[in-house]
Amino acid sequence: MARVTENEVAFAVVQIARGVTTGVATFHMCKTQVPNHLSLSTADRKQSVTRPNEEMWEQQIRNIKSHYKVPGNYICEGYLEHVPRVGYRVTNAGRKRTHP
């Protein structure tokens, strides 16, 4: 099974944020709830080389912010907003998003 994509992880974050009255998915929430939204492969579950305390898929949560200027990224496209040191806020456009 292939690894999940950053956009699949970002869409899971959108779904998590939609379910919270504040519209904010904290990093902790993302880390605990993304696996409920995606089928993670063995490759996704491998330990990160650059972040020894994280699995590969967990890096993708932070990559959403790191790649915010790249077309197709959920922040760049206006589906999520970064909330510094907290997580991500879903936007009105993100609330309407139906697939990764």
C-alpha positions in Angstrom: 0.0 0.0 0.0 1.3 3.5 -0.9 1.8 6.3 1.6 -1.0 8.8 2.2 -0.5 12.2 0.5 -0.2 15.5 2.2 -3.5 16.5 0.7 -5.2 13.4 2.1 -3.8 14.3 5.5 -4.9 17.9 5.1 -8.4 16.8 4.1 -8.6 14.7 7.3 -7.6 17.8 9.2 -10.4 19.7 7.5 -12.8 17.0 8.6 -11.6 17.1 12.2 -11.8 20.9 12.3 -15.4 20.8 10.9 -16.4 18.7 13.9 -15.3 21.2 16.4 -17.4 24.3 17.3 -14.3 26.5 17.2 -13.4 25.2 13.7 -9.8 24.6 15.0 -8.1 21.2 14.9 -5.2 21.4 17.3 -2.0 19.6 16.5 -2.8 17.1 19.3 -6.2 16.4 17.8 -4.7 15.9 14.4 -2.1 13.5 15.7 -4.7 11.4 17.6 -7.6 11.6 15.1 -6.1 11.6 11.6 -5.7 7.7 11.8 -9.5 7.5 12.3 -9.9 9.2 8.9 -7.2 7.4 6.8 -5.9 3.9 6.2 -2.3 4.3 7.1 0.1 1.9 5.5 3.2 0.3 7.0 5.3 2.9 5.2 3.2 5.7 6.8 3.8 4.1 10.2 7.6 4.0 9.9 9.6 6.2 12.2 10.6 9.5 10.6 14.3 10.0 9.9 14.2 13.7 10.7 11.8 13.5 13.6 12.6 10.4 15.7 9.5 10.7 17.9 7.1 10.8 14.9 5.8 8.4 12.3 6.1 9.4 8.7 2.4 10.5 8.4 2.7 12.8 11.4 5.3 14.9 9.5 2.7 15.6 6.9 0.6 17.4 9.5 3.4 20.0 9.9 4.1 20.0 6.1 0.7 21.6 5.5 2.2 24.7 7.0 5.7 24.2 5.6 4.4 24.0 2.0 1.8 26.8 2.4 3.0 28.7 -0.8 2.7 25.6 -3.1 -0.3 25.6 -5.4 -2.6 22.7 -4.3 -1.6 23.1 -0.6 -4.7 23.4 1.6 -3.5 26.7 3.1 -2.5 28.1 -0.3 -5.9 27.1 -1.7 -7.7 28.7 1.2 -9.2 25.6 2.8 -7.2 25.9 6.1 -5.5 28.7 8.0 -2.5 28.0 10.3 -3.0 28.9 13.9 0.5 29.4 15.2 1.5 26.9 17.9 -2.1 25.5 18.0 -3.0 23.8 14.7 -5.3 24.7 11.8 -8.6 26.5 11.4 -11.0 25.4 8.7 -12.2 28.2 6.4 -15.6 28.6 4.7 -14.1 27.1 1.5 -12.7 24.2 3.6 -16.2 23.6 5.0 -17.5 23.1 1.5 -14.6 20.8 0.4 -15.9 17.3 -0.2 -12.8 15.4 -1.2 -9.0 15.6 -1.1 
